[in-house]
Amino acid sequence: MKVVITGHSRGIGKGIYEYFAKKNYEVIGFSKSNGYDISDENIRNEIILECLDSNIFVNNAYNNHDESQLFLLKGVSEIWKESKNIIINISSRNDKLDNTYGIQKRKLNDFCSKIKSPHILNMKIGYVDTERVKNIKQNKMEVNEVVKILDYCLTSNVKIEEIKFRCL
């Protein structure tokens, strides 16, 4: 199995990257830390091409300045149309916010709800204890809790298309 993941070097992406690596999958990570900024159209196209012979794509990296994450989601879903591959889209339950973040996540969620093939697992996550939200004063999940939920979604006998969760 080959997995391509964006935003793999920290936070949720790092946890998911390590999850698949422990399963001895071939995991290819694309992050700013290794020279792959998804705001660059050439980089996005390179990531999509890497997915041609992959089985799982984790659409995790977020760019606040444009719709890069949506572009990747659309691109991979197009090349995987009618395949048995899986896209794991890391979105947010905060898609009702009236700011750039909320608007972009809402567009991701809307796209995921319309696509039937390939299978997209849209994970609408609440706050997770990562560097990106360190200043937000809310209860936060740990990355390993998100990974446990992902594992359940991938290993259960139920085809889960969307899951929305948060810390109590």
Residue, then its C-alpha position, 0 to 999 in steps of 0.5 A: m500500500k502506498v500513502v501520499i500525505t500533505g502536511h506530514s511533518r507536524g500535528i495531525g499530519k505527523g500522527i497520521y504519517e506515523y500511523f501508516a509507517k507503523k503499518n509498513y505502508e510506503v508513505i510519501g510526505f509533502s510539507k513545507s519542511n521538505g520543500y513542498d508548499i501546496s500554495d505553488e501550483n507546480i507542487r500541487n500538480e506534482i503531488i497529484l501525479e504522485c497519487l497516480d500509483s497510490n492507494i490512499f491520499v491524506n489531504n491534510a495541509y491547509n493554506n490560509h491564502d488560497e484554495s490549495q487544499l480544495f485544488l488537491l482534493k479535486g485533482v486527486s478525486e478526478i484521477w481516482k474516479e471509479s477507483k477503490n482508492i481512499i481519500i482522507n480529507i482533514s477538514s474542520r467542524n468549524d466550517k461555519l466560521d465567517n472567515t477564510y478558514g471557515i469558508q475554505k473548510r465549508k468548500l471542502n465539506d461541500f465537495c466531499s458531500k457530492i463525490k461518491s467515487p473515489h471513497i472520501l472519508n471527510m474528517k470534520i475535527g474539532y480543536v486538536d492540541t497542535e502548534r496551530v491552535k496553541n493560543i485557543k482556550q478550548n478543550k482539545m483532543e490529542v493527536n493520538e485520539v484523532v489517529k485512533i478514530l481514523d484507524y476505526c474508520l479504516t478498519s471497521n466493516v462500515k464505509i464511513e463517509e463523514i465523521k464530525f467530532r470534538c473534545l468534550 
